[in-house]
């Protein structure tokens, strides 16, 4: 469920960040589809928690929604 992120945008971001690999671990130790950093999230998440695709997508879309809302709907400046 997302207020600002349409499916094509969400898929494009995941494609760029992780190439659809739910077990991806990036060079900065960000993990999962949306390459989330457990140390920067509010909540008690461990790195292993964020490898769950459902949770990773839920948090990733919420973060993307917040970024778009902060930028008044302008998706060109969110990344």
Secondary structure as a PSIPRED ss2 file (coil, helix, strand):
# PSIPRED VFORMAT (PSIPRED V4.0)

   1 X C   1.000  0.000  0.000
   2 X C   1.000  0.000  0.000
   3 X C   1.000  0.000  0.000
   4 X C   1.000  0.000  0.000
   5 X C   1.000  0.000  0.000
   6 X C   1.000  0.000  0.000
   7 X H   0.000  1.000  0.000
   8 X H   0.000  1.000  0.000
   9 X H   0.000  1.000  0.000
  10 X H   0.000  1.000  0.000
  11 X H   0.000  1.000  0.000
  12 X H   0.000  1.000  0.000
  13 X H   0.000  1.000  0.000
  14 X H   0.000  1.000  0.000
  15 X H   0.000  1.000  0.000
  16 X H   0.000  1.000  0.000
  17 X H   0.000  1.000  0.000
  18 X H   0.000  1.000  0.000
  19 X C   1.000  0.000  0.000
  20 X C   1.000  0.000  0.000
  21 X C   1.000  0.000  0.000
  22 X C   1.000  0.000  0.000
  23 X C   1.000  0.000  0.000
  24 X C   1.000  0.000  0.000
  25 X E   0.000  0.000  1.000
  26 X C   1.000  0.000  0.000
  27 X C   1.000  0.000  0.000
  28 X C   1.000  0.000  0.000
  29 X C   1.000  0.000  0.000
  30 X C   1.000  0.000  0.000
  31 X E   0.000  0.000  1.000
  32 X C   1.000  0.000  0.000
  33 X C   1.000  0.000  0.000
  34 X C   1.000  0.000  0.000
  35 X C   1.000  0.000  0.000
  36 X E   0.000  0.000  1.000
  37 X C   1.000  0.000  0.000
  38 X H   0.000  1.000  0.000
  39 X H   0.000  1.000  0.000
  40 X H   0.000  1.000  0.000
  41 X C   1.000  0.000  0.000
  42 X C   1.000  0.000  0.000
  43 X C   1.000  0.000  0.000
  44 X C   1.000  0.000  0.000
  45 X C   1.000  0.000  0.000
  46 X C   1.000  0.000  0.000
  47 X C   1.000  0.000  0.000
  48 X C   1.000  0.000  0.000
  49 X H   0.000  1.000  0.000
  50 X H   0.000  1.000  0.000
  51 X H   0.000  1.000  0.000
  52 X C   1.000  0.000  0.000
  53 X H   0.000  1.000  0.000
  54 X H   0.000  1.000  0.000
  55 X H   0.000  1.000  0.000
  56 X H   0.000  1.000  0.000
  57 X H   0.000  1.000  0.000
  58 X H   0.000  1.000  0.000
  59 X H   0.000  1.000  0.000
  60 X H   0.000  1.000  0.000
  61 X H   0.000  1.000  0.000
  62 X H   0.000  1.000  0.000
  63 X H   0.000  1.000  0.000
  64 X H   0.000  1.000  0.000
  65 X H   0.000  1.000  0.000
  66 X H   0.000  1.000  0.000
  67 X H   0.000  1.000  0.000
  68 X H   0.000  1.000  0.000
  69 X H   0.000  1.000  0.000
  70 X H   0.000  1.000  0.000
  71 X C   1.000  0.000  0.000
  72 X C   1.000  0.000  0.000
  73 X C   1.000  0.000  0.000
  74 X C   1.000  0.000  0.000
  75 X H   0.000  1.000  0.000
  76 X H   0.000  1.000  0.000
  77 X H   0.000  1.000  0.000
  78 X C   1.000  0.000  0.000
  79 X C   1.000  0.000  0.000
